Amino acid sequence: MARYQLRSPRLHADFNGYFGDLLCLSHGDTCQTEHGEAVELREGMIVTAYDPDANEAGERDDLIATGIVEPSPEWLRCRGSRWCLRIDENGLRSESDIPPSEKA
């Protein structure tokens, strides 16, 4: 029997909203995918956030963070954030730093 790996949604985020192990994802109830589709955020979702970036040569090399969606803490809500990403142990990294085995 074939096994299929479900991929987590890849959502656009502004990494200026990065605070240690938290990343502000949205000031509303949805976030846009890399294809422009709106995804309704829910507590416990596993997602990958990205922010378009470039390396020293000017080639695209997005910033990436994966983790679990949770309601923003009070100190972020007062700034308008509704949902944030609790970043996993891999932290924030450039897409080029992700080993091919993790990209499957």
N, C-alpha and C positions, 0 to 999 in steps of 0.2 A: 504494500500500500504506500502511495506517495505521501510525503509529509510536506506541508506548506508552512513556511514561516510568515507569520503576520508581521508586517512592518508597522512601526509606530508612525503616526502622522508627522509630517515635517512642516512645522509652523514657522512663519516669519515672526521675528521678535526684534526689538531694538535693544541691543546689548548695552546701551547706555543705562538701561534699567537693571544692571547686574550688581547684586549686593552679596558677595561671598557665595553662599550656596543657594541663593534665591535669585531668580530672574523674573522681572515683571513681564507677563505675557500679554495682558489685555486690560483695557479700561472698560470693556464691555463683556458680553457673554460669549462672544465668538472671537476667533482668531483666523487669519488667512493662511491657507496652505501655500506651498511654493507654486501651485497652479492657479492661485487666486480664488479657490473655493473657501467658503466660510465653514468653519468647524465649531460646533457648540462645545464649549469647555465644560468638563465635569470633574469633580474631585476624584482622584485616583487614576485618571487617564495617564498612560505612559506615552510621552511625546518627545520628539526631537525638535529643538528650536534652532533656527539658523538666522544669521545676519550676513547679508552679502558683504564680502571683503575681498581684498586682493593681496597677493604676496609682493615681495620686493621687486619682482619682474613685471608687475602689473597684471599677472594672471589671476583669474578668479580662484579664491581659496576662502570659502565661507567660514565664519566662526560657528561652532556647533556646541550644543549642550543638550544632554538627554536627561530626563528625570520624570517626576510625577507631578501632575497638576494638583494644586491645592488653592483654597481661597487665600487671598493676600492677607498678611497680618495687618493689624490695625495701623501700624506705623507706615505701611505702604498704602493702605486704603485712604488715609487722609491726603494722599497725593494723587488719588484717582484710580489707583490700581485695583482691579477686582479679582484677577487670577494671576497666580505666579507658578513658576516651575521650581520645584525642589530638586536641584541638580544632583545627579548621582556621583559616585566616587570617581568617575572619569573627568569631572570638572568641565571647564570651558577649554576648548581647544580648536585649532584650525583643522579644517576637513582633511588637509593633506597629512596631518599627524595621526589619522585614524588608520590602524592596520587593516589590510584588505580582509582579513578574517572576521573583522567586526562589521564590515559593510555588507555582508551577505544578505 
